[in-house]
Each structure stands twice: as C-alpha cells, then as structure tokens.
Amino acid sequence: MSMTATAQWAALPDHSAEIARVREEFITAYGYEPDGVWSAPGRLNLLGEYIDFLGGSCLPMPLPYRTYVAGALRRDGVLRAASLQMPGDERTVVIRDIQPGHLKGWFTYVAGVAWAMNQEGGRDIMLPDEFGADLLINSRVPVGGGLSSSAALECSTALALLELSCPVREECPEADATPADNDALRARLAQVCITAENKMAGAHTGGLDQTASLRSYPEQALVVDFRDFSIEPVAVDIAQHGLSFLVIDTNTPHELTDGGFAARRAASEACADALGLRFLRDALPEDLSCAGMDARAAKAWRADLVDSSVNRALDALEDAGRPCSFPRGWVRHAFHDMTLVGRASYLLQHADELGFAAFEEAGRIFTESFVSMRDELRVSRPEIDDAVQVCLDRGALGARIVGGGFGGAVMALIPTSQLEAAADAVATAYAVRGYAAPRFLPMVAGFAASHDWAAGAAPTDIPVL
C-alpha cells in the first residue's frame, strides 16, 4: 500500500488581528498601552541569489507574512524588548552602550538597528541621547526559511524607533508615508538595517532583504540594481494567466552566519578586485535583456557570455598572483544569475505584449537558476532537490531555491489548478523519504514596512490584496 500525505498549509495572517494581538501582548508584558504598532514583511526573491553584494540586480517581492512591533517611548536611554517567539527572554540595554560582539541571539538584530541608526543614520535618523523604548515583537515570518525573517525584524524595528523618537528630536521625518512618497528615507533606513545585520549580527548580506522589506509595492516585484540601490517596480500579474506561486518551507532551517555564505561571497569579490572593478556586475554588458531574441537564442547568448566572463575573471586572479582556490562554479553562478535576472526582468516588463510565453520562459529561467545553485554554487540539499523535482513533475513552469540555500524554502510557478495536488505530492514525497514535514505558505500580495496603528486611533485599514 502506497503512502500518501496531505499538505500542511500555514494560516494566512490577518493583518488587523495581528495588530490587535501585539498591542494586547504589549500591555500584558509592560502594563501600559503602546504608542504605536509597526510591521515589515519578509520577502520572496523571485530571482537573483548571491549577487546583490556584487552589484547585480535582483527581483524580490513582499510576502504577506510580517513581523509586528508594538512600541512606546522611554526617556532614559534604555531599550527594552521582548518577543513572543522567545518567551521569558526579555532583554534590556542602554542604547549608548551597544557595541558589536557584545550581544547574542534575536536581540542582536533589534539593538543592532539602534546602534546602526546612531553610527551612520544622519542627524534626522540618529537617536537622541535621552531616547529609549519598550518593544514587544511578534513575527509571522518563518524563521530560517530563506524568506528574510531577520530583515523583517530589522525594518519593523527601524521604523518603530525612528517614529517613537519624534517627540524627543527637533525634526521628525515622515517615515510612515507610503514608499512612493518617501523612498529616499526608506533607502537610507535600509542601509542602516544592512549595517546592523552585517556588523552586529555577523551575517554579511548585500541589502536585498532590507530593500525589499522597506521599499516594495503590492502586487509588484522590484528590479533592484545593487550598484546604486535604484529600484524599478514591475507588475507580476500571474493570476490572469491561471498561475500561482507555491512557496514551500522545507523545514530545513538555514544559517547564513556559519561561513558558507561568506566564503562564496569572498570568492566573487576577489574576482571583481582582480578585474579592477568595484562590482563584478560591471564585467558584463549593461544590457542583459536579450531583447529581440527568442528563448533559445537568449539562452545560448547567456551561456557564451558566462563562459567568457568566468575565464576572464579567473585569468585576472592568476595574473594578480592569486590563483583560484575555490570552485570555479561559485563565480560561474554569480555571472549566470546576473544574466538570468536581466532576461527575467525584461520578460516581466513586457508580459502584456508577450503574454503567457513570458511566464513560460520565466519559469524555465527559475529552474535554470536552481540548477546553478545546486551544481555550481553547491548550496542545495536533498529536501530542496526533491521539492523542486516534484513540483516540476506536477506541472510547474519552474521552481527554485529561495534565499541563500543550505536549506530554507522553495518557490514554484505553477498552474493554479495544480497547486494543491502539487503540495500534496511534495508532502507525500517527504513522508516517503523520512524528511520532516514541510509547510506550505499561501501567497497573496504583501506590502512594504508600515506604521499600522497609533495610540488613540483605530488600526489602519490596509487591505490585504
């Protein structure tokens, strides 16, 4: 008798209910009403892994899963925080005493944001000496799933601290405006959060996650050029073509502070340095869209470009007296994913005229990126491989790892009619192989970090689109 399993679907968070809950939990924890509630989303990166720190472009979009922060102003310079995910682990620190290397665990991300705001935020972001805050945190972003739970925590904290400090600063920036109204400020806050993660938490990320969390738009992906952090929103209207994203938390948590990520980053950065470039992206042509080419011609063009670029980069290392001491596939993946993002961005930007064919080719590009991460970058594992293959066998147009790999999540672009059957098939495959049961995340449009509620007001009516 064959084994079957039914997919375990996560509950889609109710935004208004989450706001109310974190307010109530704040009162329970601290005995008084918070001044406000803020939240920030995790992100689903459609394409572009291990290339943000190389100046490449990526294609993230916001998730409906968010981290919520209820906060209140203190005037004694003390930051106190508690998390519903870490019961009994309330933390307290004097903000001016925060230093890298002195904190551990989840609180590193919270206190790290306060530290980074004072290090490089500028006068309108730096926290006044007397500023302090009480924070209560509740995250609905899966932790360790490659969906950027750490950035959601950083970005919600950054908005909360910035706005809570308004009563004790001379000038208060309009942080709660929409991303379109204050993108310049949000871009600076993203840089603050990047610094916090790099220097306080020791996770050497390139800014993809924080940019997506603070600067995204509903029902759109961002084409983010990480040479200058410029963004271009692009519609991802898959529903009209009968398609959905299936997001699978494989229950194999990853950890980007264990050295694997840093080693791969260092390899590609060494190549950029040997080529005399600030960004490895500048070793490629500016236009990677392959406009006017069909899918086959575009793939052949990419292959030739990647081969020649890898050879040139490794020759430059040799000439500099630094022969390649790492798998050449690490650098090949970087060039490859940059070219894939260039083509996929073009397909999404021209989806109205290209129609369903745009998403068919985009799906194949997703899978091409997965193969590169598995075979060249070597960051996959059997649970990931099997989830991708089952999705493809069940009709997905494409599937890939989301995030830095070594575990985490899988994303598939799949006909909506096959969504539940594919999820059940993945669950069954995991049960047969003896893996931990995966979780399946319903997808609706998310939105950027926001100020959701202020004392004396009803919760902001932000529709979940």
N, C-alpha and C positions, 0 to 999 in steps of 0.2 A: 504494500500500500504506500503510495507516494505521499510525502509530507507537503503540506501547504500551510501558509501563514497569511494573516491579514495585516495589512499595513497599519501602523500606529501613527495617526495624524495628530500633530500638535494643535492645540486650540489657538485660533487666531485671536490675538489680544483685542479687547475692547478699549479703545483709547480713553474714552470718558471714564470708564470704570477703573482703569489703571491710575488715572489722575486722582480719583477719589480715594483709591486704596492707599497710595503713597502719602497723601495728606493725613489720612487716619492713622497710618503707621507712624508718621512723624509725631503726631500728638501722643500716641502710646509710648513712644521712645523718650520724648523730651518733655511732655507735659504741657505743651502750648502749641498754638496754631502756627504753621509755617507762613512765611511771607509770600511764597510762590512755589510753583512746580514747573520744572523744565524737563525736556526729554530730547533724545537724539537717537537716530536709527542705526542699526547695523547696516551692512551693505552687501549686495550681491554683485560681485565683479564678473561681468559677462565675459571679459577677455582682457588679457594683459597681466601676466604674473612675473614677478622678479624683474620688472623693467621700469617701475616708477622712479627708483633711485638712479637709473641710468638715463633719465631724461626722455624715456619712452612715453607713449600715450596709452591710456587705459580706458575701459568702458564700464564704470560702476553705475549702479542704480540703488536707491534706498530701499531697504526692507520695511515691512510693516511691523517688525519686531524692534522694540525700542528699550532704552534704559531711561528710567524716570528718576529725577532728583527733586525731592522737596527740600527747601532750604529756608533758613532765617538768618538775619543779620545779627552778629555779635559785634561788640565794640572793644574787645580786649585782645585782639590779635591772635586768637585761638581758633583753630579749625578742628571741629569735632565731626566725626562721620560714623555712620552705622549702615550696614547693608542687610537686606532681608535674606540675601544668599549666604551670609556669614553670621548666623545668629550668635549672640554673645561675644562678638568681636568688635565692640565699639573702640574707635581709635581717636586719639587727641594729640595735637601737635601745635606748637607755637609757629606761626607761618614764617616768621623771620629766621627761625632755627632750622628750617628744612634744608637738607643737603643731599646730593646724590649718594647712594650707597648706605644711607642710614635707616631706610625703611624697607619693609618686605611685604609681599602679598598684594592683595587688591588695593590697599590704601596707598600704595606707591603711585598708582595712576591718579588718584584723587589729589593727594598732596603734591604730586609732581606737577599737576596743572597749575596750582597756586604758585609753586616755585618758578615755573617757566613764565608765568604771567609777569612776575617781578624781574626775571632775568632779561627778557627781550620783548616784552609786550608793547613798550612805548608808554608815554605818560597817560594816555587815555585807557590803557589796559592794565598797567601796573596797579597792584592793590595798595591802598593807603595803609600806613603803619598800624593804625588802630583797627583795621578791618579784620573781622573774624566771622565765622559762620558755623551753624549747625546744619548738617546734611543728613538726609535719610534716602537711601538708594534702593531701587528695585529694578533689576534687569530682566527683560523678557527676550534678550538676545541669547541664543545658545552659546555657551562658553566653550572655547576650544574647537568650534566647528568651522573655522575659516570664514566666519561671517562678521568679523570685526567687532566683537563684544568689547574689546579694550578701547577702541576708538569711540564707540557709543558712550562709554563711561566717561572718557576724557572730554568729549564735546559737550555732553549734557552738563558736566561739572563746570566747564569753562563758561558756558552761557549763564549758569546759575551764579557763579562767583562774580562775574562781570556786572550783572544786573543787581545783585544783592549789595554790591559796593557803592551803588549810585548815591545813597544818602550821605556817604562819608567822602565823596570826591567832588571836586569843583565842577567837572564836566562829565556828563553821562552819555556815552554813545548809545545809539538806538539799536541795541543788539537784538531786540525782539521783532524787528521789521522782517519782511519776507526776504529770502535770499536775493531776489532780483533788486530789492531796494537797498541792501547793504552788503553786497557781495565783497567789497573791498575789506570791510571789517571782518567778515566771516573768513576770508582768506588769511588774514593776519591771525585770527584765533586758531585756524587750522595749523599754522606754523607753530604757534605756542604749544598745541597739543602734540605735534610731531616731536618737538624738543622734549616734552615731558616723557614721551614713550621711549625716545632714543637714549636720553641721558639719565632719566630716573629709573625707568623700568628695564633698560638694557636690551630692548627689542629694536634692532636697527632697521626700522621701516622707512619707506620713502615718501609717505604722505598720501597714498591712495585712499586709505581708510578714513582719515580725518577730513580730507577734501570732500569725499562723498557724503559723509555724515552731516557736514555743516552747509554744503553748497548745492545739494541736489534739488531736483524738481520732481513733482509727482508724475508718474507715467512716462518718465523720460530717463534715459541714461545720460551720463556726462562723458563727452570726449575730453579727457584731461591731458593736456600737454605738460609734462612734468619738468620741462626745461624752464618754463616761466609760470607754471600753475594756472595757465589760462584754461577756461572751460568753454565748451560748446554743447548746450543741451540738444539731444536728438531723440525724437519720438521712437518708442519701441511698441508699436501697435500690433502685437501678435494676436490679440483676441479676434480681430476682424478676419484673420486667416485661419481661425479654428485651432490656434496653438496656445499652449501654456508652458510656463516654466515649472518643472518638477524639481524641488530642492530637497535633497536628502542629507540629513545629518547622520553620518555613518557611525556615530558613537565611537569614533576613534580619535579622541582629542589630540590636537597638535600643540606644539610648544615652540615658539619662534625664538626663545632665549637660550636654546640648547646648543647653538653653534652651527647647525646645518644650514640655516638661512644665511648667517653671516659669512660662512665660507663661500657660498655661491655668489653672494653679493661682491665679496672681495675679489673673486676671480674676474668678473666682468669689469669691475672698476680698475683693476690692474691693466686690462686691455685698453681701456679708454686712456689711461695715463700714458701707456706706451705709445699710443697713437697721437699723443699731444692734444687730446680733446677733453673738455670739461665733462661732456656727456657722450656715452657710447652711441646714443641715438644719432649723433651728428656724423657718424661714419656711414650712414645710409642716406640715400636721396631724400629730399624733403617730402616729395610726393610719393606715397606708398599705396595709393588708392587703386592702381591698375585700371583707371577709368578707360572705358572703351574696349577692354579685354573681356572675353568670356571666362568662365570659371577655370577651365583647363589651362588657358594661356596665362592667366594670373598666377596659378599655382606653379607653373613652370618658371615664370619670371621670378617668383619668390625664391624658388629652390636655387637658381643660378646666383641670385643676389646674396643669399645667405652663405652659400659655399665660398664665394669670393671674399665676402666680408670676414668670415671666420679665418680664412687663410691669411688675409692681410693683418688681422689683429694679432694672430699668433706669431706671424713673422716679425711684427713690431716688437713683441715681447722678446723674441730671440735676439733681435738686433740690439735691444736695450740691455742685454746680458741677464735677462730674467726669463729663461726658458719655461715653457708651460709646465707647471707642477700639479695641474688639476685636470680632470676630464674635459676634453675639448667640447663635449656636449653641453657643458654648463654655459659656455659662451654661445654655442650654436643656438641654444634655446632662446637666449636673450635677443639675438638678431631675428630669429624666426618669429617669436611672439610680436615683436615690433612690426614686422611686415603683416602679420595676421590682423593686428588692430587697425592698421592702415586700410586694409581691404574691407574689414567688417564695418568700420565706421562709414565708409563710402556706401556700402550696401544699405545700412540703416538710413542714411541721409537721403537715399534715392529709392526707398522702398515703395513710395507711391507710384513711381513710374516702372519699377522693376517687378512689383507685385510679389507673388508667392515665391518666385525664383530667388528673390533676395534672401529670404529666410531659409530656403533650402541650402543655398551656398553658405550662409552664415552658420547653419548647423554643422556643415562639413568642416568649417573653419574651427568651430568649438572642439570638435573631435580631433582635428589636426593639432590643436594646442595641447589637448590631453596627451596625445601620443608623445609629443615633445617633452612634456613634464614627466611622463613615465620613463621614456627611453633615454632622453638626453640629460634632463635635469635630475632624474632619479629621485623624485620626491613622492612617488605613489606607494601604494601598498596593496595587498590582495583585496581587502574590503573595498577600496576605491575602484580597482580594476574591475571587480565583479559587478559593482553597481553600474558603472559605465556600460559594460558589455550587455547586461540585462536590459538596460534602457534602450540601447541601440537595437537589440533583438526584438524589442517590443514596439518598434516603430519610431523611436526618437530621431529627429533630424540631426541631432548632435548631442554630445554630452562631454563634460569635462570636470576636472577638479576645480573647486573654488578656493581661493586663498593660497597660502604658502605650501600646501601639501603636508606630507608626513602624517596624514590623517585628515580629519575635517569633513568637509561637505562636498557633495556632487551636485551639479546642475545639469538638467537635461531640457532641451527644447523639444516638445512632444505634442502631437495632436491631442487636443483636449479630450477627445473621445477615448483615448488610450491611457489617460492619466492614472486613473485608479487601478486599472489592470496592470500597468507597469509598476506601480507602487507595490501592489500585492506580489508581483513576480520578484521584485527585489527583496521584499520581506521573506519570501519563501526561500530564495537562494541563500540568504543569510542564515536562516534556520537550518537548512540542509548542511551548510558548511560549518555550523557551530559558532558563527560570529555573534557578537552582541546585537540585539535587535536595533535596527536603525529607526530614526524618527523622520517623518515626512512633514514638511512645513508648507502649509497653504500660502499661496502668494497672491497678494493684492498690492496696489501701488502704495509705496511709502512716501514720506516727505521729510524734508530736512529738519535739523535741530530747531526746536521751537520753545517759546515761553507759553506754557499751556494754561496757567491759572495764576491769578494774583489775589492776595488776601482781600476780601470784601467783594469779590466778583464771582460770577458763575464760571465753571470751566469753559474755556474757549471751545466753540463749536467748530472743530476741524473735522470735516468729513473724511472717512477712510474710503478713498476712491478705488 
